[in-house]
């Protein structure tokens, strides 16, 4: 019961005092106890002295009591006292009067002008009858969020507790006074309902409220903006606004109200005079009751509009086709530099050893087994060309077999690496904003205002660096999302956009291979959007609790699955033939070109040497020609 009373009454309670008889004193004491207030203010038509005598019984060591007599005060002094008494003190406080007081209409009128019936205050009012209460309170600025509680006497020891509110005074709503319980001799509040205040007031009685939505031009397919909002096709277009409209349609059915929608073509701009335009401008000036377009928290909006609960979220990322990371020396990559050097030295040592072995075996000084031929034989074995010679010594056979076994093992390592380099997906080397900023990719930006604004205010230094690059060539690098995605699907370009609506577009334009190669880099966490209302709007709590209820029941999750795009999945189930492309093959041509160049160099030396030897020995007959290579 204590929880229900606390829900019924807010932290600040306005109590308008009547004649403080014993039963009402006990009721007030119970009331103060239930709401756990520490400060009590009494407002009465009686003199301050008499009022103090009657409220002394309520004073305790942990409760501060103040009084305000409005019997002989002028309008000017009333204005002063409103400032003095209604400045919010530290902690919770409460105040007490009778609606039968002579100057109560003037007091309530001033309270309405000061917007004191807002949810920040709850009012406990004593009245002789509910009918008289309708007359007195019917024209006051009491709205959906007002915490007004009415007490009427049923008999000498029993009182009726009623809830007082108007769905919307500004939009022509009617005052409602609903009985919610009683207070009797047992000195306890007896509530006849377990509903919260918002649940009791959920029916707005078919009121027509005003709203605004942002829909930039042009609207696709020559639709009217209402046809576009109602449509569930092409969810990637204006998804933020259309999805929030769908949520408000659910609220309209639940809370029984209608909406007259005003369209704007931008969120907000602030001119040199500080005048707000666009959707947020209409909300700030109170021209509408709420905005269906979600807005993010921003410092300059604090105190201008009031946020509710999140209804949408945006995901700002850079999208690009990851560059192929293929080594220009792929045929040298299987072995590192140390292994290649050791392999060459081992080949030279083996060639020398093999020549000496063959010399000992043939017992002659001049054979075909020169150092150069031995070198060719060894490296022929290492490169899987086999051995065509014959050996008689067991030691030579063991030596040759050992070299053949080594060549077989080297071939396994080498060929396995080459094949795996074709089959395995190349590693992603651009995973951070710093790596993106220092890559060769050209960065572009979506022309949606909040995309550029968040990139500009990012705390990431690399993001700021990219922003400066984009703004340096803003005429070219700020593009609409469709043109940006068309560029992005080609290699060499990166686009920052809201992927919540970009992902569905990508599914339509990317191939399976491009989807698998799609890379994204984030520079800011997901940003939630909130429908906003004017400051001190009576609809704030209703909209906020409705959206939170959608979250609790799973409606919001299902809604986001429809309107917020998910990254396309890479389909690797299809079996594709792996082809050696030019980027992989060209390195082998480099090796061939190096060999041919070296061969031509040695050929030039050999031609010159042979020419020199021929000229020097042209007079000698039947003698072996001198050559720089001897047997």
C-alpha positions as CSV (number, residue, x, y, z in Angstrom):
1,X,0.0,0.0,0.0
2,X,2.9,2.3,0.8
3,X,4.3,1.8,-2.6
4,X,1.0,2.6,-4.3
5,X,0.6,5.9,-2.3
6,X,4.2,6.8,-3.2
7,X,3.4,6.2,-6.9
8,X,0.2,8.3,-6.6
9,X,2.0,11.3,-5.0
10,X,5.2,12.9,-6.2
11,X,8.0,14.2,-4.2
12,X,6.7,17.8,-3.9
13,X,3.2,18.0,-2.5
14,X,1.1,21.1,-2.4
15,X,-1.4,21.0,0.6
16,X,-4.0,23.7,0.8
17,X,-5.1,23.9,4.4
18,X,-8.6,23.8,5.8
19,X,-9.8,23.9,9.4
20,X,-7.4,21.4,11.0
21,X,-9.7,19.2,12.9
22,X,-8.6,16.0,14.5
23,X,-9.6,13.6,11.7
24,X,-8.0,15.8,9.0
25,X,-4.9,16.1,11.2
26,X,-4.6,12.3,11.3
27,X,-5.2,12.1,7.6
28,X,-2.5,14.6,6.9
29,X,-0.1,12.9,9.3
30,X,-0.7,9.6,7.5
31,X,-0.3,11.3,4.2
32,X,3.1,12.9,5.1
33,X,4.2,9.6,6.5
34,X,3.3,7.7,3.4
35,X,5.0,10.1,1.0
36,X,8.0,10.6,3.4
37,X,8.2,14.3,3.1
38,X,10.4,16.5,5.3
39,X,9.0,19.9,4.6
40,X,5.3,21.0,4.9
41,X,3.8,24.3,3.6
42,X,0.2,25.3,4.6
43,X,-1.7,27.9,2.5
44,X,-4.8,29.3,4.0
45,X,-7.3,32.1,4.0
46,X,-7.0,32.3,7.8
47,X,-4.5,34.6,9.6
48,X,-1.0,33.3,10.0
49,X,-1.4,33.3,13.8
50,X,-4.5,31.0,13.8
51,X,-3.0,28.8,11.2
52,X,0.2,28.3,13.2
53,X,-1.8,27.3,16.2
54,X,-3.6,24.6,14.2
55,X,-0.6,23.1,12.5
56,X,1.6,22.9,15.6
57,X,0.4,19.3,16.0
58,X,2.0,18.3,12.7
59,X,5.4,19.6,13.6
60,X,8.1,17.1,14.6
61,X,11.8,16.9,14.9
62,X,12.2,15.5,11.3
63,X,9.5,17.7,9.6
64,X,9.8,21.4,8.8
65,X,6.4,23.3,8.7
66,X,5.8,26.6,6.9
67,X,2.6,28.6,6.5
68,X,1.3,31.2,4.0
69,X,-1.9,33.1,4.5
70,X,-3.4,34.5,1.2
71,X,-6.3,36.3,3.0
72,X,-5.2,39.9,2.6
73,X,-2.5,39.8,0.0
74,X,-2.4,41.8,-3.2
75,X,-1.5,40.3,-6.6
76,X,2.0,41.8,-6.4
77,X,2.7,40.3,-3.0
78,X,1.2,37.0,-4.3
79,X,3.8,37.0,-7.1
80,X,6.5,37.6,-4.6
81,X,5.4,34.8,-2.4
82,X,5.1,32.4,-5.4
83,X,8.8,33.0,-5.9
84,X,9.6,32.7,-2.2
85,X,7.5,29.6,-1.4
86,X,7.7,27.6,-4.6
87,X,11.5,27.6,-5.2
88,X,12.3,24.0,-4.8
89,X,14.0,23.3,-1.5
90,X,16.4,20.5,-0.9
91,X,14.6,17.2,-0.4
92,X,10.9,16.6,-0.6
93,X,8.3,18.9,0.8
94,X,4.5,19.2,1.0
95,X,1.8,22.0,1.4
96,X,-2.2,22.0,2.6
97,X,-5.9,24.4,1.8
98,X,-9.5,24.2,1.3
99,X,-11.1,24.8,-2.1
100,X,-13.7,26.8,-0.2
101,X,-11.2,29.6,0.5
102,X,-12.4,32.9,-0.9
103,X,-9.2,33.7,-2.8
104,X,-8.6,30.2,-4.0
105,X,-9.5,31.0,-7.6
106,X,-7.0,33.7,-7.8
107,X,-4.4,31.5,-6.2
108,X,-5.1,28.6,-8.6
109,X,-5.1,30.9,-11.6
110,X,-1.6,32.2,-10.6
111,X,-0.5,28.6,-10.1
112,X,-1.7,27.7,-13.6
113,X,0.3,30.6,-15.1
114,X,3.4,29.5,-13.2
115,X,2.9,25.9,-14.5
116,X,2.9,24.6,-10.9
117,X,0.6,21.7,-11.7
118,X,3.5,20.0,-13.5
119,X,4.7,16.5,-12.5
120,X,7.3,18.0,-10.3
121,X,4.5,18.8,-7.8
122,X,1.6,16.8,-6.5
123,X,-1.4,18.6,-5.0
124,X,-3.6,17.4,-2.1
125,X,-6.8,19.5,-2.1
126,X,-9.8,19.4,0.4
127,X,-13.3,20.1,-1.0
128,X,-16.9,19.9,0.2
129,X,-18.1,18.1,-3.0
130,X,-16.8,16.7,-6.2
131,X,-19.3,18.9,-8.2
132,X,-17.9,22.1,-6.7
133,X,-14.4,20.8,-7.5
134,X,-15.2,20.5,-11.2
135,X,-16.4,24.2,-11.2
136,X,-13.2,25.4,-9.4
137,X,-10.6,23.3,-11.2
138,X,-12.2,23.0,-14.6
139,X,-10.4,25.9,-16.2
140,X,-7.1,25.5,-14.5
141,X,-3.9,24.3,-16.3
142,X,-4.1,20.8,-14.9
143,X,-2.8,18.3,-17.4
144,X,-2.0,14.6,-17.8
145,X,1.1,14.7,-15.6
146,X,-0.5,16.7,-12.7
147,X,-0.2,15.1,-9.3
148,X,-3.4,16.5,-7.9
149,X,-5.2,14.5,-5.2
150,X,-8.7,15.6,-4.0
151,X,-10.1,14.8,-0.5
152,X,-13.9,15.0,0.1
153,X,-15.7,14.1,3.3
154,X,-18.0,11.2,3.2
155,X,-18.9,11.3,7.0
156,X,-17.3,12.4,10.2
157,X,-14.6,9.9,10.1
158,X,-14.3,8.8,6.5
159,X,-12.9,10.6,3.4
160,X,-12.9,9.9,-0.3
161,X,-9.6,10.1,-2.2
162,X,-9.8,11.1,-5.9
163,X,-7.3,11.5,-8.7
164,X,-7.6,14.8,-10.7
165,X,-6.2,15.4,-14.2
166,X,-7.0,16.7,-17.7
167,X,-5.6,14.8,-20.7
168,X,-4.6,18.1,-22.3
169,X,-6.0,21.5,-21.3
170,X,-4.3,23.1,-24.4
171,X,-5.9,20.6,-26.8
172,X,-9.4,20.8,-25.4
173,X,-9.4,18.0,-22.9
174,X,-11.9,17.7,-20.1
175,X,-11.2,17.5,-16.4
176,X,-11.4,14.0,-14.9
177,X,-12.0,13.3,-11.2
178,X,-11.7,9.6,-10.5
179,X,-12.2,7.9,-7.1
180,X,-9.2,5.8,-6.3
181,X,-9.7,5.0,-2.6
182,X,-10.8,6.1,0.9
183,X,-9.3,7.1,4.3
184,X,-11.2,5.9,7.4
185,X,-11.1,5.2,11.1
186,X,-8.4,2.7,10.7
187,X,-6.2,5.6,9.7
188,X,-5.1,3.9,6.6
189,X,-5.5,4.6,3.0
190,X,-7.5,2.0,1.2
191,X,-7.0,2.1,-2.6
192,X,-9.5,0.4,-4.9
193,X,-6.9,0.1,-7.8
194,X,-3.4,-1.2,-8.1
195,X,-2.7,0.8,-11.3
196,X,0.0,3.4,-11.5
197,X,-0.9,7.0,-12.2
198,X,-0.1,6.7,-16.0
199,X,-2.0,3.4,-16.2
200,X,-5.1,5.1,-14.7
201,X,-4.8,8.0,-17.2
202,X,-4.0,6.0,-20.3
203,X,-7.2,6.9,-22.1
204,X,-6.8,10.4,-23.6
205,X,-10.4,10.5,-24.8
206,X,-9.8,10.8,-28.5
207,X,-7.9,14.1,-28.3
208,X,-6.1,15.3,-31.4
209,X,-2.5,16.2,-30.6
210,X,0.0,18.0,-32.8
211,X,3.3,16.4,-34.0
212,X,6.1,17.0,-36.4
213,X,8.3,14.8,-38.5
214,X,11.4,15.3,-40.7
215,X,11.2,14.0,-44.2
216,X,13.8,15.5,-46.6
217,X,12.8,16.0,-50.2
218,X,12.2,14.3,-52.6
219,X,9.9,11.7,-51.3
220,X,10.3,8.5,-53.5
221,X,7.7,7.4,-56.1
222,X,5.9,10.8,-56.0
223,X,4.1,9.8,-52.8
224,X,2.6,12.2,-50.3
225,X,4.5,12.3,-47.0
226,X,1.6,10.5,-45.2
227,X,1.7,7.7,-47.9
228,X,5.4,7.4,-47.3
229,X,5.0,7.2,-43.5
230,X,2.3,4.6,-43.8
231,X,4.3,2.4,-46.3
232,X,6.3,-0.5,-45.1
233,X,8.3,-0.8,-48.3
234,X,11.8,0.4,-48.9
235,X,12.6,0.4,-45.2
236,X,16.1,1.9,-45.9
237,X,14.6,5.2,-46.9
238,X,13.9,7.7,-44.0
239,X,13.9,4.7,-41.7
240,X,14.5,6.8,-38.5
241,X,11.3,8.9,-39.0
242,X,9.1,6.2,-40.5
243,X,10.0,3.7,-37.8
244,X,9.2,6.1,-35.0
245,X,5.9,7.0,-36.7
246,X,5.0,3.2,-36.5
247,X,5.6,3.2,-32.8
248,X,3.4,6.3,-32.3
249,X,0.6,4.5,-34.2
250,X,0.7,1.8,-31.6
251,X,0.5,4.5,-28.9
252,X,-2.5,6.0,-30.6
253,X,-4.4,2.8,-30.4
254,X,-3.3,2.1,-26.8
255,X,-4.0,5.6,-25.4
256,X,-6.9,6.6,-27.7
257,X,-5.6,9.8,-29.3
258,X,-5.2,11.1,-32.8
259,X,-2.3,13.1,-34.4
260,X,-2.1,16.0,-36.8
261,X,1.3,15.8,-38.4
262,X,3.4,18.7,-39.6
263,X,6.2,17.9,-42.0
264,X,9.6,19.7,-42.0
265,X,12.6,19.0,-44.3
266,X,15.4,19.2,-41.8
267,X,16.0,18.5,-38.1
268,X,17.2,21.8,-36.9
269,X,19.3,24.9,-37.8
270,X,20.1,27.8,-35.6
271,X,20.4,31.2,-37.2
272,X,22.6,34.1,-36.1
273,X,19.9,35.4,-33.7
274,X,19.7,32.0,-32.0
275,X,16.3,31.2,-33.6
276,X,15.7,27.5,-34.1
277,X,14.1,26.2,-37.3
278,X,13.0,22.8,-38.5
279,X,11.5,20.0,-36.4
280,X,13.3,20.8,-33.1
281,X,12.4,24.5,-33.6
282,X,8.7,23.7,-33.6
283,X,9.1,21.6,-30.5
284,X,11.1,24.2,-28.7
285,X,8.5,26.9,-29.3
286,X,5.6,24.6,-28.3
287,X,4.0,24.7,-31.7
288,X,3.6,20.9,-31.5
289,X,3.2,18.4,-28.6
290,X,6.0,16.1,-29.7
291,X,8.3,15.2,-32.5
292,X,8.2,11.8,-34.2
293,X,11.7,12.2,-35.4
294,X,14.3,10.9,-33.0
295,X,16.9,13.3,-31.7
296,X,20.2,12.6,-30.0
297,X,21.4,14.2,-26.8
298,X,23.5,17.3,-27.5
299,X,24.7,20.1,-25.1
300,X,23.0,22.9,-26.9
301,X,19.6,21.2,-26.7
302,X,19.7,20.9,-22.9
303,X,16.9,23.1,-21.5
304,X,15.4,23.7,-24.9
305,X,13.6,20.4,-25.5
306,X,13.0,17.4,-23.3
307,X,13.9,13.8,-24.2
308,X,11.8,10.7,-23.6
309,X,13.1,7.2,-24.2
310,X,15.1,5.7,-27.0
311,X,13.1,4.6,-30.1
312,X,15.9,4.2,-32.6
313,X,19.7,4.0,-32.8
314,X,22.2,4.9,-35.5
315,X,25.5,3.2,-36.2
316,X,28.1,5.5,-37.8
317,X,30.9,3.6,-39.5
318,X,33.4,3.7,-42.4
319,X,32.6,1.1,-45.1
320,X,35.1,0.0,-47.8
321,X,36.2,-2.9,-49.9
322,X,39.4,-4.0,-48.1
323,X,42.4,-3.7,-50.4
324,X,44.1,-7.0,-51.4
325,X,47.2,-7.6,-49.3
326,X,49.3,-9.7,-51.8
327,X,53.0,-9.7,-51.6
328,X,54.9,-8.7,-54.7
329,X,57.3,-11.6,-54.1
330,X,54.7,-14.3,-53.4
331,X,57.0,-17.0,-54.8
332,X,59.7,-16.0,-52.3
333,X,57.4,-15.6,-49.4
334,X,57.3,-19.3,-48.2
335,X,60.9,-19.0,-47.0
336,X,62.2,-16.0,-45.2
337,X,65.5,-14.3,-46.0
338,X,67.6,-16.4,-43.5
339,X,66.3,-19.7,-45.0
340,X,67.0,-18.6,-48.5
341,X,70.6,-17.6,-47.7
342,X,71.2,-20.9,-45.8
343,X,69.7,-22.8,-48.8
344,X,72.1,-21.0,-51.2
345,X,75.1,-21.6,-49.0
346,X,74.1,-25.2,-48.5
347,X,73.8,-25.6,-52.3
348,X,77.3,-24.3,-52.8
349,X,78.7,-26.5,-50.1
350,X,76.8,-29.5,-51.4
351,X,78.0,-28.8,-55.0
352,X,81.6,-28.7,-53.9
353,X,81.3,-31.8,-51.8
354,X,79.5,-33.7,-54.7
355,X,82.3,-32.7,-57.1
356,X,85.0,-34.0,-54.8
357,X,83.1,-37.2,-54.3
358,X,82.8,-37.8,-58.0
359,X,86.5,-37.0,-58.6
360,X,87.5,-39.6,-56.1
361,X,85.2,-42.1,-57.5
362,X,86.4,-41.6,-61.1
363,X,90.0,-41.1,-60.2
364,X,90.7,-38.5,-62.8
365,X,91.5,-34.8,-62.8
366,X,89.4,-33.7,-65.7
367,X,85.8,-34.8,-65.9
368,X,82.3,-33.4,-66.6
369,X,81.9,-32.8,-62.9
370,X,83.1,-29.2,-62.8
371,X,82.0,-26.8,-60.0
372,X,79.4,-25.2,-62.3
373,X,78.0,-28.5,-63.4
374,X,77.9,-29.8,-59.8
375,X,76.1,-26.6,-58.8
376,X,73.5,-27.2,-61.5
377,X,73.0,-30.8,-60.4
378,X,72.5,-29.9,-56.7
379,X,70.0,-27.1,-57.4
380,X,68.3,-29.3,-60.0
381,X,67.7,-31.8,-57.2
382,X,66.5,-29.1,-54.8
383,X,64.0,-27.9,-57.4
384,X,62.6,-31.3,-58.1
385,X,64.5,-32.0,-61.4
386,X,66.1,-35.3,-60.1
387,X,69.6,-36.7,-60.7
388,X,70.6,-38.3,-64.1
389,X,74.1,-39.4,-63.1
390,X,75.3,-42.7,-61.8
391,X,77.4,-43.4,-58.7
392,X,79.4,-46.5,-57.6
393,X,80.4,-45.6,-54.1
394,X,77.8,-46.2,-51.3
395,X,78.9,-42.9,-49.7
396,X,78.0,-41.0,-52.9
397,X,74.6,-42.7,-53.1
398,X,73.9,-41.8,-49.4
399,X,74.9,-38.3,-50.1
400,X,72.6,-38.0,-53.2
401,X,69.7,-39.6,-51.4
402,X,70.1,-37.2,-48.5
403,X,69.9,-34.2,-50.9
404,X,66.9,-35.7,-52.6
405,X,65.1,-36.2,-49.3
406,X,65.9,-32.6,-48.3
407,X,64.5,-31.4,-51.6
408,X,61.3,-33.4,-51.1
409,X,60.8,-31.8,-47.6
410,X,61.5,-28.3,-48.9
411,X,59.0,-28.8,-51.8
412,X,56.3,-29.8,-49.3
413,X,56.7,-26.6,-47.3
414,X,57.0,-24.5,-50.4
415,X,54.1,-25.9,-52.4
416,X,51.8,-26.0,-49.3
417,X,52.4,-22.3,-48.7
418,X,51.7,-21.4,-52.3
419,X,48.4,-23.3,-52.3
420,X,47.2,-22.0,-48.9
421,X,47.9,-18.4,-50.0
422,X,45.4,-18.9,-52.8
423,X,42.8,-20.7,-50.6
424,X,43.0,-18.7,-47.4
425,X,41.3,-15.3,-47.2
426,X,43.9,-12.6,-47.1
427,X,44.2,-11.0,-43.6
428,X,42.4,-7.7,-42.9
429,X,45.1,-5.1,-42.2
430,X,42.7,-2.0,-41.8
431,X,40.8,-2.5,-38.5
432,X,41.2,0.9,-36.8
433,X,40.7,4.5,-37.6
434,X,44.5,5.1,-37.4
435,X,45.1,2.4,-40.0
436,X,42.4,3.8,-42.2
437,X,43.8,7.3,-41.9
438,X,47.2,6.1,-43.1
439,X,45.9,3.9,-45.9
440,X,45.7,4.8,-49.5
441,X,41.8,4.8,-49.4
442,X,40.0,8.0,-50.3
443,X,37.5,8.9,-47.6
444,X,34.0,10.2,-48.4
445,X,31.1,11.3,-46.2
446,X,27.3,10.8,-46.4
447,X,25.6,14.2,-46.7
448,X,23.2,13.5,-43.8
449,X,23.9,16.3,-41.2
450,X,24.3,14.1,-38.1
451,X,26.9,11.9,-39.9
452,X,29.3,14.8,-40.5
453,X,28.5,16.4,-37.1
454,X,29.5,13.2,-35.2
455,X,32.6,12.8,-37.3
456,X,33.6,16.4,-36.5
457,X,33.0,15.9,-32.8
458,X,34.6,12.5,-32.5
459,X,37.2,12.1,-29.7
460,X,39.4,10.0,-32.1
461,X,42.3,12.0,-33.5
462,X,42.4,9.9,-36.6
463,X,38.7,10.6,-37.2
464,X,39.4,14.3,-36.9
465,X,42.3,13.9,-39.4
466,X,39.9,12.2,-41.9
467,X,37.3,14.9,-41.3
468,X,39.8,17.6,-42.2
469,X,40.7,15.7,-45.4
470,X,37.0,15.4,-46.4
471,X,36.3,19.1,-45.7
472,X,39.4,20.2,-47.6
473,X,37.6,18.8,-50.7
474,X,34.0,19.0,-49.4
475,X,32.5,19.7,-52.9
476,X,33.7,16.3,-54.1
477,X,33.9,14.2,-51.0
478,X,30.5,14.9,-49.4
479,X,28.0,12.9,-51.4
480,X,24.5,11.4,-51.1
481,X,24.5,7.8,-49.7
482,X,23.7,6.1,-53.0
483,X,26.6,7.7,-54.9
484,X,28.9,7.0,-51.9
485,X,28.0,3.3,-51.8
486,X,28.5,3.1,-55.6
487,X,32.0,4.4,-55.1
488,X,32.6,2.3,-52.0
489,X,31.9,-1.0,-53.8
490,X,35.0,-0.3,-55.9
491,X,38.4,-0.7,-54.4
492,X,40.1,2.5,-53.2
493,X,37.2,4.3,-51.5
494,X,35.8,4.5,-48.0
495,X,32.4,6.0,-47.0
496,X,31.2,7.1,-43.6
497,X,27.5,6.7,-43.2
498,X,24.8,5.4,-40.9
499,X,24.9,1.7,-41.6
500,X,21.4,1.3,-40.1
501,X,19.9,2.4,-43.5
502,X,23.0,1.7,-45.6
503,X,23.1,-2.1,-45.1
504,X,19.9,-2.8,-46.9
505,X,21.1,-0.7,-49.8
506,X,24.4,-2.7,-49.9
507,X,22.5,-6.0,-50.2
508,X,21.1,-4.8,-53.5
509,X,24.3,-3.6,-55.1
510,X,27.1,-5.9,-53.8
511,X,28.0,-9.3,-55.1
512,X,28.7,-12.2,-52.7
513,X,32.4,-11.8,-53.2
514,X,32.2,-8.0,-52.5
515,X,30.0,-8.7,-49.4
516,X,32.7,-11.1,-48.0
517,X,35.4,-8.4,-48.7
518,X,33.3,-5.7,-47.0
519,X,35.2,-4.1,-44.1
520,X,33.9,-1.6,-41.5
521,X,35.6,0.6,-39.0
522,X,33.8,2.4,-36.1
523,X,34.7,5.8,-34.7
524,X,31.9,6.2,-32.3
525,X,29.5,4.0,-30.3
526,X,25.9,3.5,-31.3
527,X,23.8,6.7,-30.8
528,X,20.2,6.4,-29.6
529,X,17.5,8.7,-30.8
530,X,14.7,9.9,-28.6
531,X,11.3,11.5,-29.5
532,X,11.4,15.0,-27.9
533,X,8.7,17.1,-26.3
534,X,8.6,20.7,-25.2
535,X,10.0,21.5,-21.8
536,X,7.6,20.6,-18.9
537,X,5.4,18.8,-21.4
538,X,2.6,16.8,-19.7
539,X,3.1,14.0,-22.3
540,X,6.7,13.3,-21.5
541,X,6.0,10.5,-19.0
542,X,3.3,8.9,-21.1
543,X,5.5,8.7,-24.1
544,X,8.6,7.6,-22.1
545,X,6.7,4.8,-20.3
546,X,5.1,3.6,-23.5
547,X,8.4,3.3,-25.2
548,X,9.9,1.4,-22.3
549,X,7.0,-0.9,-22.2
550,X,7.7,-1.6,-25.9
551,X,11.2,-2.6,-24.9
552,X,10.1,-4.8,-22.1
553,X,7.6,-6.7,-24.2
554,X,9.9,-7.3,-27.2
555,X,7.9,-5.0,-29.5
556,X,10.9,-2.7,-29.9
557,X,13.3,-5.6,-30.7
558,X,11.0,-6.9,-33.4
559,X,10.5,-3.3,-34.7
560,X,14.3,-2.7,-34.9
561,X,14.7,-6.0,-36.8
562,X,12.5,-4.5,-39.5
563,X,13.7,-1.0,-39.7
564,X,17.4,-1.1,-38.6
565,X,19.5,-2.9,-41.2
566,X,21.9,-5.7,-40.3
567,X,25.3,-6.3,-42.0
568,X,24.9,-8.6,-45.0
569,X,26.2,-12.1,-44.2
570,X,29.1,-13.5,-46.2
571,X,28.0,-16.6,-48.0
572,X,31.0,-19.0,-48.3
573,X,29.0,-22.1,-48.9
574,X,29.3,-21.9,-52.6
575,X,32.3,-23.9,-54.1
576,X,34.3,-21.7,-56.4
577,X,37.4,-22.6,-58.5
578,X,40.5,-20.8,-57.2
579,X,42.4,-19.1,-60.0
580,X,45.9,-17.8,-59.9
581,X,45.4,-14.1,-60.8
582,X,47.9,-11.7,-62.3
583,X,48.9,-10.3,-58.9
584,X,50.0,-13.7,-57.7
585,X,51.7,-14.7,-61.0
586,X,53.6,-11.6,-61.8
587,X,56.3,-12.3,-59.1
588,X,57.3,-15.4,-61.0
589,X,58.0,-13.3,-64.1
590,X,60.2,-11.1,-61.9
591,X,62.3,-14.2,-61.0
592,X,62.5,-15.2,-64.7
593,X,63.4,-11.7,-65.8
594,X,66.2,-11.6,-63.1
595,X,67.5,-14.9,-64.3
596,X,67.5,-13.9,-68.0
597,X,69.3,-10.6,-67.2
598,X,71.9,-12.4,-65.2
599,X,72.4,-15.0,-68.0
600,X,72.8,-12.2,-70.5
601,X,75.4,-10.6,-68.3
602,X,77.4,-13.8,-68.0
603,X,77.0,-14.4,-71.8
604,X,78.5,-11.0,-72.5
605,X,81.5,-11.9,-70.2
606,X,81.9,-15.3,-71.9
607,X,81.8,-13.9,-75.4
608,X,84.4,-11.3,-74.5
609,X,86.6,-13.9,-72.9
610,X,86.3,-16.3,-75.8
611,X,87.1,-13.5,-78.2
612,X,90.2,-12.6,-76.1
613,X,91.4,-16.2,-75.9
614,X,90.9,-16.7,-79.6
615,X,92.9,-13.6,-80.5
616,X,95.7,-14.6,-78.1
617,X,96.1,-18.2,-79.3
618,X,95.2,-17.8,-83.0
619,X,98.8,-18.8,-84.0
620,X,98.9,-21.9,-82.0
621,X,97.6,-25.0,-83.7
622,X,96.2,-28.2,-82.2
623,X,96.3,-26.8,-78.8
624,X,93.2,-26.6,-76.5
625,X,91.8,-23.1,-76.4
626,X,92.4,-21.2,-73.3
627,X,89.2,-20.5,-71.4
628,X,88.4,-18.9,-68.1
629,X,86.6,-22.2,-67.3
630,X,89.0,-25.2,-67.3
631,X,88.5,-28.9,-66.9
